[in-house]
């Protein structure tokens, strides 16, 4: 998956094992981030509305918030903080979307299996 920065010069490339920021005109990788801890595959990632943050969702339900400038982890949200402790079915994030006007808000699309 590919998401464009607000400047339309940089793009976020999302793979299940890593995130990378490329300069779009040269297709040159500028920064790369590989999670140190295994939270399962990355299911989606996107820039915040002001392109200062990146929200990444993982198959185990963990959400990572990273700085867009350095791909530095600033926050980790575990699924136990937003899902019931004893769900009747397996739940994992399918997609993540940034709020169009509030840079510190996002929404998750959850899949129940």
N, CA, C and O atoms as CSV, one atom per row, in Angstrom:
chain,resi,resn,atom,element,x,y,z
A,1,UNK,N,N,0.840,-1.170,0.000
A,1,UNK,CA,C,0.000,0.000,0.000
A,1,UNK,C,C,0.887,1.236,0.000
A,1,UNK,O,O,2.000,1.220,0.525
A,2,UNK,N,N,0.388,2.277,-0.582
A,2,UNK,CA,C,1.125,3.536,-0.658
A,2,UNK,C,C,0.225,4.666,-0.187
A,2,UNK,O,O,-0.942,4.744,-0.570
A,3,UNK,N,N,0.775,5.542,0.647
A,3,UNK,CA,C,0.061,6.730,1.125
A,3,UNK,C,C,0.957,7.937,0.870
A,3,UNK,O,O,2.151,7.895,1.165
A,4,UNK,N,N,0.392,9.010,0.326
A,4,UNK,CA,C,1.184,10.202,0.040
A,4,UNK,C,C,1.161,11.193,1.198
A,4,UNK,O,O,0.129,11.418,1.831
A,5,UNK,N,N,2.308,11.769,1.452
A,5,UNK,CA,C,2.490,12.861,2.416
A,5,UNK,C,C,1.743,14.074,1.880
A,5,UNK,O,O,1.496,14.159,0.676
A,6,UNK,N,N,1.380,15.010,2.742
A,6,UNK,CA,C,0.701,16.237,2.298
A,6,UNK,C,C,1.511,17.022,1.277
A,6,UNK,O,O,0.938,17.703,0.427
A,7,UNK,N,N,2.832,16.936,1.349
A,7,UNK,CA,C,3.668,17.689,0.404
A,7,UNK,C,C,3.690,17.057,-0.997
A,7,UNK,O,O,4.227,17.652,-1.932
A,8,UNK,N,N,3.114,15.864,-1.146
A,8,UNK,CA,C,3.069,15.134,-2.414
A,8,UNK,C,C,4.458,14.817,-2.974
A,8,UNK,O,O,4.587,14.401,-4.125
A,9,UNK,N,N,5.490,15.016,-2.157
A,9,UNK,CA,C,6.865,14.698,-2.557
A,9,UNK,C,C,7.287,13.357,-1.976
A,9,UNK,O,O,8.033,12.600,-2.597
A,10,UNK,N,N,6.797,13.077,-0.776
A,10,UNK,CA,C,7.143,11.842,-0.086
A,10,UNK,C,C,5.951,10.902,-0.049
A,10,UNK,O,O,4.797,11.328,-0.083
A,11,UNK,N,N,6.259,9.611,0.022
A,11,UNK,CA,C,5.184,8.636,0.132
A,11,UNK,C,C,5.569,7.561,1.139
A,11,UNK,O,O,6.736,7.195,1.279
A,12,UNK,N,N,4.568,7.077,1.820
A,12,UNK,CA,C,4.719,6.011,2.791
A,12,UNK,C,C,4.382,4.699,2.099
A,12,UNK,O,O,3.297,4.547,1.538
A,13,UNK,N,N,5.302,3.764,2.140
A,13,UNK,CA,C,5.082,2.445,1.551
A,13,UNK,C,C,4.893,1.469,2.711
A,13,UNK,O,O,5.733,1.359,3.604
A,14,UNK,N,N,3.766,0.770,2.664
A,14,UNK,CA,C,3.386,-0.134,3.748
A,14,UNK,C,C,3.507,-1.571,3.268
A,14,UNK,O,O,2.888,-1.966,2.280
A,15,UNK,N,N,4.299,-2.330,3.970
A,15,UNK,CA,C,4.443,-3.769,3.705
A,15,UNK,C,C,4.155,-4.479,5.024
A,15,UNK,O,O,4.275,-3.867,6.085
A,16,UNK,N,N,3.788,-5.726,4.980
A,16,UNK,CA,C,3.432,-6.417,6.220
A,16,UNK,C,C,4.595,-6.555,7.193
A,16,UNK,O,O,4.373,-6.844,8.369
A,17,UNK,N,N,5.823,-6.356,6.736
A,17,UNK,CA,C,6.986,-6.491,7.614
A,17,UNK,C,C,7.697,-5.173,7.917
A,17,UNK,O,O,8.563,-5.134,8.791
A,18,UNK,N,N,7.350,-4.093,7.213
A,18,UNK,CA,C,8.076,-2.839,7.406
A,18,UNK,C,C,7.318,-1.651,6.828
A,18,UNK,O,O,6.392,-1.803,6.032
A,19,UNK,N,N,7.742,-0.460,7.255
A,19,UNK,CA,C,7.265,0.805,6.682
A,19,UNK,C,C,8.480,1.512,6.093
A,19,UNK,O,O,9.584,1.403,6.625
A,20,UNK,N,N,8.279,2.229,5.008
A,20,UNK,CA,C,9.378,2.990,4.405
A,20,UNK,C,C,8.827,4.283,3.824
A,20,UNK,O,O,7.693,4.332,3.350
A,21,UNK,N,N,9.640,5.322,3.867
A,21,UNK,CA,C,9.289,6.596,3.256
A,21,UNK,C,C,10.213,6.799,2.063
A,21,UNK,O,O,11.435,6.698,2.168
A,22,UNK,N,N,9.590,7.088,0.931
A,22,UNK,CA,C,10.322,7.270,-0.317
A,22,UNK,C,C,10.131,8.691,-0.822
A,22,UNK,O,O,9.098,9.317,-0.581
A,23,UNK,N,N,11.139,9.191,-1.526
A,23,UNK,CA,C,10.975,10.413,-2.295
A,23,UNK,C,C,10.322,9.975,-3.604
A,23,UNK,O,O,10.908,9.207,-4.367
A,24,UNK,N,N,9.125,10.458,-3.859
A,24,UNK,CA,C,8.301,9.948,-4.954
A,24,UNK,C,C,8.933,10.144,-6.330
A,24,UNK,O,O,8.867,9.243,-7.166
A,25,UNK,N,N,9.537,11.290,-6.579
A,25,UNK,CA,C,10.058,11.554,-7.927
A,25,UNK,C,C,11.242,10.665,-8.286
A,25,UNK,O,O,11.446,10.343,-9.456
A,26,UNK,N,N,12.024,10.268,-7.282
A,26,UNK,CA,C,13.207,9.446,-7.535
A,26,UNK,C,C,12.999,7.975,-7.155
A,26,UNK,O,O,13.838,7.125,-7.451
A,27,UNK,N,N,11.871,7.688,-6.494
A,27,UNK,CA,C,11.619,6.352,-5.943
A,27,UNK,C,C,12.796,5.885,-5.086
A,27,UNK,O,O,13.213,4.728,-5.131
A,28,UNK,N,N,13.313,6.836,-4.305
A,28,UNK,CA,C,14.463,6.578,-3.444
A,28,UNK,C,C,14.003,6.446,-1.999
A,28,UNK,O,O,13.288,7.309,-1.490
A,29,UNK,N,N,14.413,5.359,-1.332
A,29,UNK,CA,C,14.047,5.144,0.069
A,29,UNK,C,C,14.842,6.108,0.953
A,29,UNK,O,O,16.072,6.139,0.910
A,30,UNK,N,N,14.120,6.889,1.750
A,30,UNK,CA,C,14.747,7.869,2.633
A,30,UNK,C,C,14.864,7.325,4.049
A,30,UNK,O,O,15.889,7.496,4.709
A,31,UNK,N,N,13.795,6.660,4.515
A,31,UNK,CA,C,13.753,6.101,5.865
A,31,UNK,C,C,13.037,4.765,5.814
A,31,UNK,O,O,12.179,4.525,4.965
A,32,UNK,N,N,13.412,3.905,6.745
A,32,UNK,CA,C,12.789,2.592,6.811
A,32,UNK,C,C,12.608,2.223,8.276
A,32,UNK,O,O,13.453,2.543,9.112
A,33,UNK,N,N,11.507,1.551,8.584
A,33,UNK,CA,C,11.243,1.114,9.951
A,33,UNK,C,C,10.773,-0.334,9.950
A,33,UNK,O,O,9.816,-0.694,9.263
A,34,UNK,N,N,11.457,-1.148,10.724
A,34,UNK,CA,C,11.079,-2.545,10.912
A,34,UNK,C,C,10.809,-2.709,12.396
A,34,UNK,O,O,11.680,-2.412,13.213
A,35,UNK,N,N,9.612,-3.180,12.769
A,35,UNK,CA,C,9.312,-3.324,14.195
A,35,UNK,C,C,10.272,-4.312,14.859
A,35,UNK,O,O,10.565,-5.376,14.313
A,36,UNK,N,N,10.756,-3.940,16.049
A,36,UNK,CA,C,11.665,-4.808,16.790
A,36,UNK,C,C,10.911,-5.950,17.455
A,36,UNK,O,O,11.392,-7.082,17.504
A,37,UNK,N,N,9.730,-5.642,17.963
A,37,UNK,CA,C,8.903,-6.660,18.602
A,37,UNK,C,C,7.913,-7.198,17.581
A,37,UNK,O,O,7.426,-6.464,16.721
A,38,UNK,N,N,7.628,-8.468,17.687
A,38,UNK,CA,C,6.689,-9.066,16.748
A,38,UNK,C,C,5.258,-8.872,17.231
A,38,UNK,O,O,4.857,-9.429,18.252
A,39,UNK,N,N,4.502,-8.088,16.498
A,39,UNK,CA,C,3.074,-7.907,16.745
A,39,UNK,C,C,2.290,-8.532,15.603
A,39,UNK,O,O,1.108,-8.247,15.410
A,40,UNK,N,N,2.959,-9.376,14.864
A,40,UNK,CA,C,2.341,-9.945,13.681
A,40,UNK,C,C,2.538,-9.005,12.508
A,40,UNK,O,O,3.222,-7.988,12.625
A,41,UNK,N,N,1.942,-9.345,11.382
A,41,UNK,CA,C,2.085,-8.505,10.188
A,41,UNK,C,C,1.429,-7.129,10.359
A,41,UNK,O,O,0.445,-6.981,11.083
A,42,UNK,N,N,1.991,-6.136,9.681
A,42,UNK,CA,C,1.367,-4.811,9.619
A,42,UNK,C,C,0.160,-4.945,8.693
A,42,UNK,O,O,0.289,-5.436,7.572
A,43,UNK,N,N,-1.009,-4.511,9.157
A,43,UNK,CA,C,-2.214,-4.625,8.337
A,43,UNK,C,C,-2.494,-3.357,7.547
A,43,UNK,O,O,-3.097,-3.423,6.475
A,44,UNK,N,N,-2.068,-2.196,8.055
A,44,UNK,CA,C,-2.266,-0.933,7.343
A,44,UNK,C,C,-1.478,0.151,8.057
A,44,UNK,O,O,-1.075,-0.026,9.207
A,45,UNK,N,N,-1.259,1.265,7.387
A,45,UNK,CA,C,-0.615,2.431,7.983
A,45,UNK,C,C,-1.019,3.654,7.173
A,45,UNK,O,O,-1.316,3.559,5.983
A,46,UNK,N,N,-1.025,4.806,7.840
A,46,UNK,CA,C,-1.397,6.044,7.158
A,46,UNK,C,C,-0.780,7.233,7.881
A,46,UNK,O,O,-0.433,7.149,9.059
A,47,UNK,N,N,-0.651,8.332,7.162
A,47,UNK,CA,C,-0.233,9.605,7.755
A,47,UNK,C,C,-1.403,10.232,8.499
A,47,UNK,O,O,-2.559,10.028,8.131
A,48,UNK,N,N,-1.101,11.000,9.551
A,48,UNK,CA,C,-2.119,11.838,10.185
A,48,UNK,C,C,-2.480,12.947,9.199
A,48,UNK,O,O,-1.790,13.133,8.196
A,49,UNK,N,N,-3.547,13.678,9.476
A,49,UNK,CA,C,-4.000,14.705,8.528
A,49,UNK,C,C,-2.960,15.801,8.283
A,49,UNK,O,O,-2.948,16.406,7.211
A,50,UNK,N,N,-2.092,16.061,9.258
A,50,UNK,CA,C,-1.041,17.070,9.063
A,50,UNK,C,C,0.291,16.438,8.641
A,50,UNK,O,O,1.301,17.130,8.515
A,51,UNK,N,N,0.280,15.117,8.423
A,51,UNK,CA,C,1.457,14.352,7.983
A,51,UNK,C,C,2.626,14.385,8.963
A,51,UNK,O,O,3.767,14.140,8.574
A,52,UNK,N,N,2.349,14.685,10.231
A,52,UNK,CA,C,3.400,14.699,11.238
A,52,UNK,C,C,3.576,13.340,11.905
A,52,UNK,O,O,4.656,13.022,12.405
A,53,UNK,N,N,2.511,12.541,11.912
A,53,UNK,CA,C,2.524,11.227,12.541
A,53,UNK,C,C,2.163,10.151,11.535
A,53,UNK,O,O,1.573,10.428,10.491
A,54,UNK,N,N,2.526,8.921,11.864
A,54,UNK,CA,C,2.098,7.765,11.099
A,54,UNK,C,C,1.432,6.802,12.068
A,54,UNK,O,O,1.991,6.474,13.114
A,55,UNK,N,N,0.245,6.355,11.717
A,55,UNK,CA,C,-0.480,5.365,12.493
A,55,UNK,C,C,-0.355,4.031,11.765
A,55,UNK,O,O,-0.642,3.941,10.572
A,56,UNK,N,N,0.075,2.994,12.488
A,56,UNK,CA,C,0.227,1.668,11.886
A,56,UNK,C,C,-0.533,0.645,12.722
A,56,UNK,O,O,-0.410,0.620,13.947
A,57,UNK,N,N,-1.314,-0.195,12.058
A,57,UNK,CA,C,-2.057,-1.243,12.758
A,57,UNK,C,C,-1.438,-2.597,12.453
A,57,UNK,O,O,-0.928,-2.835,11.358
A,58,UNK,N,N,-1.495,-3.472,13.437
A,58,UNK,CA,C,-0.910,-4.800,13.333
A,58,UNK,C,C,-1.982,-5.866,13.533
A,58,UNK,O,O,-3.026,-5.617,14.136
A,59,UNK,N,N,-1.704,-7.036,13.023
A,59,UNK,CA,C,-2.680,-8.119,13.061
A,59,UNK,C,C,-3.109,-8.495,14.483
A,59,UNK,O,O,-4.249,-8.910,14.691
A,60,UNK,N,N,-2.214,-8.355,15.457
A,60,UNK,CA,C,-2.582,-8.696,16.835
A,60,UNK,C,C,-3.407,-7.605,17.511
A,60,UNK,O,O,-3.773,-7.738,18.679
A,61,UNK,N,N,-3.706,-6.515,16.777
A,61,UNK,CA,C,-4.515,-5.426,17.312
A,61,UNK,C,C,-3.722,-4.265,17.863
A,61,UNK,O,O,-4.307,-3.244,18.225
A,62,UNK,N,N,-2.417,-4.386,17.939
A,62,UNK,CA,C,-1.589,-3.297,18.442
A,62,UNK,C,C,-1.536,-2.168,17.408
A,62,UNK,O,O,-1.447,-2.407,16.204
A,63,UNK,N,N,-1.593,-0.941,17.911
A,63,UNK,CA,C,-1.475,0.255,17.067
A,63,UNK,C,C,-0.187,0.966,17.463
A,63,UNK,O,O,0.045,1.231,18.642
A,64,UNK,N,N,0.640,1.271,16.485
A,64,UNK,CA,C,1.862,2.025,16.730
A,64,UNK,C,C,1.676,3.425,16.166
A,64,UNK,O,O,1.125,3.603,15.080
A,65,UNK,N,N,2.145,4.418,16.921
A,65,UNK,CA,C,2.164,5.805,16.458
A,65,UNK,C,C,3.633,6.199,16.345
A,65,UNK,O,O,4.388,6.127,17.314
A,66,UNK,N,N,4.020,6.618,15.140
A,66,UNK,CA,C,5.409,6.986,14.887
A,66,UNK,C,C,5.486,8.422,14.375
A,66,UNK,O,O,4.527,8.937,13.800
A,67,UNK,N,N,6.635,9.063,14.591
A,67,UNK,CA,C,6.851,10.367,13.975
A,67,UNK,C,C,7.107,10.135,12.498
A,67,UNK,O,O,7.809,9.194,12.128
A,68,UNK,N,N,6.548,10.977,11.660
A,68,UNK,CA,C,6.751,10.827,10.217
A,68,UNK,C,C,8.154,11.277,9.809
A,68,UNK,O,O,8.706,10.770,8.832
A,69,UNK,N,N,8.728,12.216,10.542
A,69,UNK,CA,C,10.034,12.751,10.161
A,69,UNK,C,C,11.175,11.765,10.393
A,69,UNK,O,O,12.137,11.750,9.626
A,70,UNK,N,N,11.084,10.941,11.438
A,70,UNK,CA,C,12.190,10.043,11.769
A,70,UNK,C,C,11.766,8.580,11.900
A,70,UNK,O,O,12.597,7.714,12.173
A,71,UNK,N,N,10.481,8.306,11.707
A,71,UNK,CA,C,9.931,6.963,11.924
A,71,UNK,C,C,10.326,6.449,13.311
A,71,UNK,O,O,10.770,5.312,13.471
A,72,UNK,N,N,10.150,7.321,14.306
A,72,UNK,CA,C,10.455,6.986,15.700
A,72,UNK,C,C,9.157,6.668,16.413
A,72,UNK,O,O,8.185,7.416,16.313
A,73,UNK,N,N,9.141,5.555,17.135
A,73,UNK,CA,C,7.960,5.132,17.864
A,73,UNK,C,C,7.682,6.096,19.007
A,73,UNK,O,O,8.556,6.339,19.839
A,74,UNK,N,N,6.467,6.650,19.055
A,74,UNK,CA,C,6.105,7.558,20.140
A,74,UNK,C,C,5.051,6.966,21.065
A,74,UNK,O,O,4.935,7.370,22.222
A,75,UNK,N,N,4.283,6.005,20.551
A,75,UNK,CA,C,3.201,5.450,21.352
A,75,UNK,C,C,2.832,4.073,20.822
A,75,UNK,O,O,2.870,3.822,19.617
A,76,UNK,N,N,2.475,3.192,21.740
A,76,UNK,CA,C,1.996,1.856,21.381
A,76,UNK,C,C,0.675,1.645,22.120
A,76,UNK,O,O,0.609,1.794,23.340
A,77,UNK,N,N,-0.364,1.301,21.381
A,77,UNK,CA,C,-1.680,1.067,21.970
A,77,UNK,C,C,-2.005,-0.413,21.789
A,77,UNK,O,O,-2.099,-0.909,20.666
A,78,UNK,N,N,-2.172,-1.104,22.905
A,78,UNK,CA,C,-2.475,-2.533,22.848
A,78,UNK,C,C,-3.973,-2.744,22.694
A,78,UNK,O,O,-4.773,-1.925,23.146
A,79,UNK,N,N,-4.345,-3.839,22.059
A,79,UNK,CA,C,-5.762,-4.132,21.805
A,79,UNK,C,C,-6.563,-4.271,23.092
A,79,UNK,O,O,-7.778,-4.071,23.083
A,80,UNK,N,N,-5.914,-4.605,24.186
A,80,UNK,CA,C,-6.627,-4.739,25.465
A,80,UNK,C,C,-7.196,-3.410,25.948
A,80,UNK,O,O,-8.076,-3.391,26.808
A,81,UNK,N,N,-6.708,-2.308,25.409
A,81,UNK,CA,C,-7.223,-0.999,25.812
A,81,UNK,C,C,-8.493,-0.605,25.060
A,81,UNK,O,O,-9.168,0.344,25.460
A,82,UNK,N,N,-8.836,-1.315,23.976
A,82,UNK,CA,C,-10.041,-0.945,23.237
A,82,UNK,C,C,-10.948,-2.128,22.878
A,82,UNK,O,O,-12.031,-1.922,22.329
A,83,UNK,N,N,-10.529,-3.358,23.176
A,83,UNK,CA,C,-11.354,-4.532,22.895
A,83,UNK,C,C,-11.769,-5.206,24.197
A,83,UNK,O,O,-11.059,-5.097,25.197
A,84,UNK,N,N,-12.902,-5.899,24.202
A,84,UNK,CA,C,-13.294,-6.638,25.406
A,84,UNK,C,C,-12.234,-7.688,25.758
A,84,UNK,O,O,-11.553,-8.210,24.875
A,85,UNK,N,N,-12.102,-7.989,27.036
A,85,UNK,CA,C,-11.063,-8.919,27.465
A,85,UNK,C,C,-11.344,-10.353,27.039
A,85,UNK,O,O,-10.415,-11.156,26.947
A,86,UNK,N,N,-12.584,-10.687,26.781
A,86,UNK,CA,C,-12.938,-12.045,26.392
A,86,UNK,C,C,-13.824,-12.027,25.150
A,86,UNK,O,O,-14.998,-12.390,25.232
A,87,UNK,N,N,-13.286,-11.611,23.993
A,87,UNK,CA,C,-14.134,-11.542,22.798
A,87,UNK,C,C,-14.588,-12.933,22.371
A,87,UNK,O,O,-13.867,-13.916,22.542
A,88,UNK,N,N,-15.790,-12.998,21.815
A,88,UNK,CA,C,-16.331,-14.287,21.388
A,88,UNK,C,C,-15.711,-14.758,20.074
A,88,UNK,O,O,-15.837,-15.929,19.714
A,89,UNK,N,N,-15.051,-13.867,19.364
A,89,UNK,CA,C,-14.377,-14.240,18.128
A,89,UNK,C,C,-13.061,-13.476,18.028
A,89,UNK,O,O,-12.834,-12.510,18.757
A,90,UNK,N,N,-12.214,-13.911,17.135
A,90,UNK,CA,C,-10.921,-13.251,16.919
A,90,UNK,C,C,-11.151,-11.938,16.172
A,90,UNK,O,O,-11.910,-11.889,15.205
A,91,UNK,N,N,-10.494,-10.890,16.628
A,91,UNK,CA,C,-10.645,-9.570,16.033
A,91,UNK,C,C,-9.268,-9.036,15.671
A,91,UNK,O,O,-8.324,-9.148,16.453
A,92,UNK,N,N,-9.157,-8.447,14.465
A,92,UNK,CA,C,-7.914,-7.766,14.117
A,92,UNK,C,C,-8.209,-6.583,13.198
A,92,UNK,O,O,-9.193,-6.592,12.459
A,93,UNK,N,N,-7.345,-5.557,13.250
A,93,UNK,CA,C,-7.541,-4.383,12.392
A,93,UNK,C,C,-7.300,-4.712,10.924
A,93,UNK,O,O,-6.331,-5.383,10.570
A,94,UNK,N,N,-8.186,-4.234,10.097
A,94,UNK,CA,C,-8.041,-4.397,8.650
A,94,UNK,C,C,-7.476,-3.126,8.025
A,94,UNK,O,O,-6.636,-3.176,7.126
A,95,UNK,N,N,-7.957,-1.979,8.522
A,95,UNK,CA,C,-7.532,-0.692,7.960
A,95,UNK,C,C,-7.502,0.352,9.058
A,95,UNK,O,O,-8.177,0.216,10.079
A,96,UNK,N,N,-6.716,1.397,8.842
A,96,UNK,CA,C,-6.637,2.522,9.764
A,96,UNK,C,C,-6.764,3.801,8.947
A,96,UNK,O,O,-6.186,3.920,7.866
A,97,UNK,N,N,-7.523,4.752,9.472
A,97,UNK,CA,C,-7.750,6.016,8.755
A,97,UNK,C,C,-7.531,7.185,9.704
A,97,UNK,O,O,-7.937,7.139,10.866
A,98,UNK,N,N,-6.896,8.219,9.207
A,98,UNK,CA,C,-6.667,9.423,9.998
A,98,UNK,C,C,-7.888,10.322,9.932
A,98,UNK,O,O,-8.563,10.401,8.906
A,99,UNK,N,N,-8.163,11.000,11.044
A,99,UNK,CA,C,-9.235,11.996,11.060
A,99,UNK,C,C,-8.846,13.111,10.091
A,99,UNK,O,O,-7.682,13.512,10.072
A,100,UNK,N,N,-9.773,13.622,9.289
A,100,UNK,CA,C,-9.394,14.623,8.274
A,100,UNK,C,C,-8.990,15.988,8.821
A,100,UNK,O,O,-8.370,16.774,8.105
A,101,UNK,N,N,-9.333,16.292,10.094
A,101,UNK,CA,C,-9.004,17.614,10.632
A,101,UNK,C,C,-8.304,17.591,11.986
A,101,UNK,O,O,-7.715,18.595,12.387
A,102,UNK,N,N,-8.356,16.474,12.694
A,102,UNK,CA,C,-7.722,16.367,14.012
A,102,UNK,C,C,-6.501,15.446,13.912
A,102,UNK,O,O,-6.657,14.233,13.779
A,103,UNK,N,N,-5.295,16.004,13.974
A,103,UNK,CA,C,-4.096,15.202,13.722
A,103,UNK,C,C,-3.833,14.089,14.733
A,103,UNK,O,O,-3.073,13.169,14.432
A,104,UNK,N,N,-4.425,14.140,15.903
A,104,UNK,CA,C,-4.174,13.105,16.911
A,104,UNK,C,C,-5.312,12.103,17.023
A,104,UNK,O,O,-5.426,11.409,18.033
A,105,UNK,N,N,-6.151,12.017,16.002
A,105,UNK,CA,C,-7.262,11.073,16.026
A,105,UNK,C,C,-7.229,10.174,14.789
A,105,UNK,O,O,-6.840,10.591,13.698
A,106,UNK,N,N,-7.651,8.930,14.999
A,106,UNK,CA,C,-7.723,7.976,13.898
A,106,UNK,C,C,-8.862,7.010,14.160
A,106,UNK,O,O,-9.413,6.962,15.260
A,107,UNK,N,N,-9.205,6.249,13.147
A,107,UNK,CA,C,-10.246,5.242,13.272
A,107,UNK,C,C,-9.719,3.912,12.730
A,107,UNK,O,O,-8.878,3.874,11.832
A,108,UNK,N,N,-10.240,2.825,13.303
A,108,UNK,CA,C,-9.854,1.483,12.873
A,108,UNK,C,C,-11.042,0.780,12.262
A,108,UNK,O,O,-12.178,0.949,12.705
A,109,UNK,N,N,-10.770,-0.007,11.244
A,109,UNK,CA,C,-11.766,-0.939,10.718
A,109,UNK,C,C,-11.368,-2.310,11.259
A,109,UNK,O,O,-10.279,-2.805,10.965
A,110,UNK,N,N,-12.246,-2.919,12.046
A,110,UNK,CA,C,-11.950,-4.209,12.660
A,110,UNK,C,C,-12.656,-5.332,11.938
A,110,UNK,O,O,-13.784,-5.170,11.472
A,111,UNK,N,N,-11.997,-6.463,11.845
A,111,UNK,CA,C,-12.556,-7.648,11.216
A,111,UNK,C,C,-12.734,-8.695,12.303
A,111,UNK,O,O,-11.814,-8.966,13.075
A,112,UNK,N,N,-13.921,-9.281,12.356
A,112,UNK,CA,C,-14.212,-10.350,13.292
A,112,UNK,C,C,-14.193,-11.665,12.528
A,112,UNK,O,O,-14.898,-11.820,11.531
A,113,UNK,N,N,-13.379,-12.619,13.001
A,113,UNK,CA,C,-13.312,-13.919,12.338
A,113,UNK,C,C,-13.703,-15.026,13.284
A,113,UNK,O,O,-13.705,-16.195,12.898
